[in-house]
């Protein structure tokens, strides 16, 4: 099984920089032979990515990433192989995007109150899902901060002065929604939850299909080895990806900086006939 895999990529249909067609070209140039588009709370980019991946000779898995919350922690859950026409899934995603838009309006208002007259180009509903990276990039463009990461660290990250909470679904709801849409539910970057005990408890209590072992948040070998052992002990499919957004100052800035040999995620991609 040759080439590299990337099962966690974001496009401009959510909070990434590049449209699916450009991502497919970049992936091909990087030696990636299987990829999944996992935009936050939207399926809008899947048709374009499917066509672009096919033209580039890349195996494609349709995906999505849910932002859930549990015990005051953010818990992200990846759905692979979902039916992009599933009515309940589409309805729930629309609700989540409405909540995102309302939250962004509150954050922008707070920034204005703090003296930052930042202008954030928020697209019309139905065009793309919006998130805090849109605000971060606007803060960089208008020279209030130097990098996207600095915007989060100083102003819009959790606990910072312009942060606003968002009503989110729970992990059980997200897993159930993915399953009823015919997909595989995978716990994304468990180390980023920030509470290993809670992450382990969720893996024990919820009917997850897999675990994202390979991710930039687990680039230290001891962390990666820990989650690999957990996945193997629990019989979970092993996933991995770059979580690429295309933002300057956010690792990885290029797809070549975080690639996973296909062999490491073989069992998962085999589920889709690759």
C-alpha positions as CSV (number, residue, x, y, z in Angstrom):
1,X,0.0,0.0,0.0
2,X,1.9,3.0,-1.3
3,X,1.7,6.7,-0.8
4,X,0.5,8.8,2.1
5,X,-2.9,9.4,3.7
6,X,-4.5,12.5,5.2
7,X,-7.9,11.9,6.7
8,X,-8.4,15.3,8.3
9,X,-8.4,18.4,6.0
10,X,-10.5,21.6,6.1
11,X,-11.5,23.6,3.0
12,X,-12.8,27.2,2.5
13,X,-16.3,25.7,2.9
14,X,-15.6,25.9,6.7
15,X,-12.6,27.5,8.3
16,X,-9.8,26.5,5.9
17,X,-8.2,28.8,3.4
18,X,-8.2,26.8,0.1
19,X,-11.2,25.4,-1.9
20,X,-11.4,21.6,-2.4
21,X,-10.0,21.7,-6.0
22,X,-6.8,23.4,-4.8
23,X,-6.5,21.1,-1.9
24,X,-6.7,18.1,-4.2
25,X,-3.9,19.5,-6.4
26,X,-1.8,20.2,-3.3
27,X,-2.4,16.7,-1.9
28,X,-1.4,15.1,-5.2
29,X,1.8,17.1,-5.3
30,X,2.5,16.0,-1.7
31,X,2.3,12.3,-2.5
32,X,-1.1,11.9,-0.7
33,X,-3.1,9.1,-2.3
34,X,-6.1,8.9,0.0
35,X,-7.8,11.8,1.7
36,X,-10.9,12.8,3.6
37,X,-12.4,16.3,3.6
38,X,-13.7,16.9,7.1
39,X,-15.0,20.5,7.2
40,X,-16.6,21.7,10.4
41,X,-20.4,21.2,10.4
42,X,-20.9,21.3,6.7
43,X,-20.9,18.9,3.7
44,X,-20.9,21.6,1.1
45,X,-17.4,20.9,-0.2
46,X,-17.8,17.2,-0.6
47,X,-19.1,17.1,-4.3
48,X,-16.3,19.3,-5.5
49,X,-13.6,17.4,-3.6
50,X,-14.9,14.0,-4.8
51,X,-14.6,15.2,-8.4
52,X,-11.2,16.9,-7.9
53,X,-9.8,13.8,-6.1
54,X,-11.0,11.5,-8.8
55,X,-9.3,13.8,-11.5
56,X,-6.1,13.7,-9.4
57,X,-6.1,9.9,-9.0
58,X,-6.7,10.2,-5.2
59,X,-8.9,7.9,-3.2
60,X,-11.6,10.0,-1.5
61,X,-13.6,9.5,1.7
62,X,-16.4,11.9,2.4
63,X,-16.2,13.3,6.0
64,X,-17.3,15.9,8.5
65,X,-16.0,17.2,11.8
66,X,-18.5,17.9,14.7
67,X,-17.6,20.3,17.5
68,X,-19.2,18.9,20.6
69,X,-18.9,19.8,24.3
70,X,-18.8,17.6,27.4
71,X,-18.0,18.5,31.0
72,X,-16.9,22.0,29.9
73,X,-14.4,20.5,27.4
74,X,-14.4,20.7,23.6
75,X,-14.6,17.3,22.0
76,X,-14.3,17.0,18.3
77,X,-15.7,14.0,16.5
78,X,-15.0,12.9,12.9
79,X,-17.5,11.2,10.7
80,X,-16.3,9.2,7.7
81,X,-18.4,7.8,4.9
82,X,-21.5,9.7,5.9
83,X,-24.4,10.0,3.5
84,X,-24.3,13.6,2.3
85,X,-28.0,13.5,1.5
86,X,-29.2,12.3,4.9
87,X,-32.0,14.6,5.8
88,X,-31.5,14.5,9.6
89,X,-27.8,15.2,9.3
90,X,-28.4,18.2,7.0
91,X,-31.0,19.6,9.3
92,X,-28.8,19.3,12.4
93,X,-25.8,20.8,10.6
94,X,-27.9,23.8,9.6
95,X,-28.8,24.3,13.2
96,X,-25.1,24.2,14.2
97,X,-24.1,26.7,11.6
98,X,-26.8,29.1,12.8
99,X,-25.3,28.9,16.3
100,X,-21.8,29.5,14.9
101,X,-23.0,32.6,13.1
102,X,-24.7,34.0,16.2
103,X,-21.6,33.4,18.2
104,X,-19.4,35.2,15.7
105,X,-21.6,38.2,15.8
106,X,-21.2,38.3,19.6
107,X,-17.4,38.0,19.4
108,X,-17.1,40.8,16.8
109,X,-19.3,43.0,19.0
110,X,-17.0,42.4,21.9
111,X,-13.9,43.2,19.9
112,X,-15.5,46.4,18.8
113,X,-16.1,47.2,22.5
114,X,-12.4,46.6,23.1
115,X,-11.5,49.2,20.5
116,X,-10.7,46.9,17.6
117,X,-12.9,48.0,14.8
118,X,-12.3,44.8,12.9
119,X,-14.2,44.1,9.7
120,X,-15.0,40.4,9.3
121,X,-16.3,39.3,6.0
122,X,-18.9,36.7,7.1
123,X,-20.5,34.9,4.2
124,X,-24.2,34.4,3.7
125,X,-25.7,31.3,5.2
126,X,-25.6,28.4,2.8
127,X,-22.2,29.5,1.4
128,X,-19.9,28.2,4.1
129,X,-19.7,27.4,7.8
130,X,-18.1,30.2,9.8
131,X,-15.8,30.0,12.8
132,X,-13.3,31.9,14.9
133,X,-10.5,31.4,12.3
134,X,-12.4,33.9,10.1
135,X,-12.1,36.5,12.8
136,X,-8.5,35.6,13.5
137,X,-7.6,36.0,9.8
138,X,-9.4,39.4,9.8
139,X,-7.4,40.5,12.8
140,X,-4.2,39.5,11.1
141,X,-5.2,41.3,7.8
142,X,-6.0,44.5,9.7
143,X,-2.8,44.3,11.7
144,X,-4.3,43.9,15.2
145,X,-2.2,40.7,15.6
146,X,0.7,39.1,13.7
147,X,-0.6,35.6,13.4
148,X,-3.8,33.6,13.6
149,X,-2.4,31.8,16.7
150,X,-1.8,35.2,18.4
151,X,-5.4,36.2,17.8
152,X,-6.5,33.1,19.7
153,X,-3.9,33.5,22.4
154,X,-4.7,37.1,23.1
155,X,-8.4,37.7,22.2
156,X,-10.6,34.9,21.0
157,X,-9.3,31.6,22.5
158,X,-11.2,30.0,25.3
159,X,-10.8,32.2,28.5
160,X,-9.6,35.2,26.5
161,X,-11.5,38.6,26.7
162,X,-13.5,38.4,23.4
163,X,-14.3,34.6,23.7
164,X,-18.0,33.7,23.6
165,X,-19.3,30.2,24.4
166,X,-21.3,28.4,21.8
167,X,-24.2,26.0,22.2
168,X,-22.9,22.7,20.9
169,X,-24.2,19.1,20.6
170,X,-22.9,16.5,23.0
171,X,-20.5,13.6,22.0
172,X,-23.3,11.0,22.3
173,X,-25.5,13.1,20.0
174,X,-22.7,13.5,17.4
175,X,-21.8,9.8,17.4
176,X,-25.5,8.8,17.0
177,X,-26.0,11.3,14.2
178,X,-22.9,10.0,12.3
179,X,-24.1,6.4,12.7
180,X,-27.7,7.1,11.6
181,X,-26.1,8.8,8.5
182,X,-24.3,5.5,7.7
183,X,-20.8,6.7,8.8
184,X,-18.0,5.7,11.1
185,X,-17.6,7.8,14.2
186,X,-14.0,8.6,15.2
187,X,-12.7,10.5,18.2
188,X,-10.6,13.3,16.9
189,X,-7.3,14.4,18.4
190,X,-8.0,13.1,21.9
191,X,-4.9,14.8,23.4
192,X,-6.5,18.2,22.5
193,X,-9.4,17.5,24.9
194,X,-7.0,18.4,27.6
195,X,-8.3,15.7,30.0
196,X,-7.0,12.2,29.3
197,X,-9.2,10.6,32.0
198,X,-12.3,12.1,30.4
199,X,-11.2,11.1,26.9
200,X,-10.7,7.6,28.0
201,X,-14.1,7.5,29.7
202,X,-15.7,8.7,26.5
203,X,-14.0,6.0,24.5
204,X,-15.3,3.5,27.0
205,X,-18.9,4.7,27.2
206,X,-19.6,5.7,23.5
207,X,-19.8,3.4,20.5
208,X,-16.9,4.9,18.7
209,X,-15.6,3.1,15.6
210,X,-12.1,4.6,15.7
211,X,-9.6,6.9,17.2
212,X,-7.4,9.6,15.5
213,X,-4.0,8.5,16.7
214,X,-1.8,10.4,14.2
215,X,-2.3,14.1,14.6
216,X,0.0,17.2,15.1
217,X,-1.2,17.4,18.8
218,X,0.4,13.9,19.3
219,X,3.6,14.5,17.4
220,X,5.7,13.6,20.5
221,X,6.3,9.8,20.2
222,X,5.2,9.0,23.8
223,X,1.9,10.7,23.2
224,X,1.3,9.0,19.9
225,X,2.4,5.6,21.4
226,X,-0.1,6.1,24.3
227,X,-3.1,6.6,22.0
228,X,-2.0,3.9,19.6
229,X,-2.0,1.4,22.5
230,X,-5.4,2.6,23.6
231,X,-6.8,2.1,20.1
232,X,-5.3,-1.3,19.8
233,X,-6.5,-2.5,23.2
234,X,-10.1,-1.4,22.5
235,X,-10.2,-2.7,18.9
236,X,-10.7,0.8,17.4
237,X,-9.9,1.7,13.8
238,X,-6.8,3.9,13.6
239,X,-7.2,7.3,11.9
240,X,-4.8,10.1,11.3
241,X,-4.5,13.5,9.5
242,X,-2.9,16.8,9.4
243,X,-5.9,18.9,10.5
244,X,-4.7,21.2,7.7
245,X,-6.4,24.6,7.4
246,X,-3.8,26.5,5.3
247,X,-3.2,29.3,7.9
248,X,0.2,30.9,8.1
249,X,1.6,30.4,11.6
250,X,-0.5,27.3,12.3
251,X,1.3,23.9,11.9
252,X,1.3,22.4,9.4
253,X,1.5,25.2,7.0
254,X,2.1,22.7,4.1
255,X,0.7,19.3,3.6
256,X,4.2,17.9,3.2
257,X,4.9,18.7,6.9
258,X,2.4,16.1,8.2
259,X,1.9,13.0,6.1
260,X,0.9,9.5,7.3
261,X,1.9,6.3,5.4
262,X,-1.3,4.6,4.1
263,X,-0.3,1.5,5.9
264,X,-0.8,3.1,9.3
265,X,-4.5,3.7,8.6
266,X,-5.0,0.6,6.4
267,X,-7.9,-0.9,8.3
268,X,-10.0,2.2,8.2
269,X,-9.5,3.0,4.5
270,X,-10.1,-0.6,3.7
271,X,-13.7,-0.1,5.0
272,X,-14.2,2.0,1.9
273,X,-12.8,-0.5,-0.6
274,X,-9.4,1.2,-1.0
